[in-house]
Amino acid sequence: MLTEKYFIFNQNTVTINEGNFQWSAPSNIALVKYWGKKANQIPANPSISFTLNQCKTITKLAFSQKENKADFSFDLLFEGKPKEDFKPKIQKFFERIEVYCPYLKNYHFTIDTQNTFPHSSGIASSASGMAALAVNIMSLEKELNPNMSDNFFNEKASFLARLGSGSACRSINGNIVVWGNHKAIEGSSDLIGVEFPFKVHSNFNNYQDTILLVDKGEKQVSSTVGHDLMHNHPYAEQRFSQAHQNLSAIKTVLENGNLEQFIQIVESEALTLHAMMMTSMPYFILMKPNTLEIINRIWKFRNDTKIPVCFTLDAGANVHILYPENVSVETLQFIKDELVGYCQNGQYICDEIGFGSQLIIDN
Ligand code: DP6
């Protein structure tokens, strides 16, 4: 079994003075949701997600050796301009990962980051953002330890990303990723995301995710506060065991391609996530009236046409519409005709299942 110790850096054979890397890392959409965590970013239940393809963070990391090795030192740019309000999150991330990456204080970093999706669209940028930073740091570590295997690179990148934001560990490698120990999924771990290790039915090839931007406003609850609400939640234990059952069920569905069951699990997970928020103390309703309009329209469309379209939600009002590639023409037409009116400024993003982080510049 993987342990935290496995990820502690202990090679110091090579000296590297400066360099820069650029990586992209995608967002992901959970099918079985992570909601609730223990100390050190350990999830309360296992989760599984589709990796996205278009919604990405692109981050460049430039580094140079510095004299004073007492503190972390970094500049943070967003779309090329200094962004002070992102710095505390990065500072905290560096503090959390220092024990695994003791070389960080030897360098001054310039982190230049941008998203392919509109800023404050309500699309979580923490998953793609932390994943993009983690893979860049691993590129530096690979320079310091050139014998590192690709497998270790991916595992440690996911491990570090998780310490930045839980769902980020599912954005490193693979198109369907499991995070959290589950008895039926060999190799699954609370410490890292692993690629779904079974053959996936062709129904899920190029699965589509059209994200309807219902409300681009600031999040009402940060995910940290949200996860905390699962402590002392009256339904917590039931929910955590349900997630294990749903992961077992979706494992079978991903293998046999049963879209009816897929829809049932995915929509139930989305509504359960929101039910947890509605029944916590304090309680929240993160759906907006338009979220419900969209859900009802999807149900009607599915009922009338038998096209296997379903929705899922994150901790917000936006709706992800999931559907197989072979029904995209009809589904996009339905979205344009019936759903765009419920989106803020008519905005939506067409995405699909993707493959994970990609190296763009390596020097
Ligand atoms: C509702 O990964 O954003 O999207 O670990 O506190 O950074 P932190 O939380 P985060 O939580 C995401 C929760 C979710 C469900 C999911 O992606 O599984």
Boltz pocket constraint, residues with backbone or C-beta under 6 A from the ligand:
constraints:
  - pocket:
      binder: B
      contacts: [[A, 28], [A, 29], [A, 30], [A, 32], [A, 33], [A, 34], [A, 35], [A, 41], [A, 47], [A, 124], [A, 126], [A, 127], [A, 162], [A, 164], [A, 165], [A, 166], [A, 167], [A, 168], [A, 223], [A, 224], [A, 227], [A, 273], [A, 313], [A, 314], [A, 315]]
      max_distance: 6.0
